[in-house]
Amino acid sequence: KKKKKSCLLVLVLILFLFSSPFPADKDSPFYYDWESLQLGGMIFGGLLCIAGILIALSGKCKCKYNQKHR
């Protein structure tokens, strides 16, 4: 049983070492423009951060500290 696990681990490591993380073909459906994806993610994250700060500072979300626990 232990030999099967070690063989499987070696096979996975070999496949990992010889596989390319990015497809070389730009027409491939798995090819991504990572710079645009990263820029879009940063803009989206920044907008979410600003929205969270605005909601926190708006005063509509108030914590009720005097609630009794059941």
Secondary structure, 3 states (H helix, E strand, C coil): CHHHHHHHHHHHHHHHHHCCCCCCCCCCCCCCCHHHHHHHHHHHHHHHHHHHHHHHHHCCCCCCCCCCCC
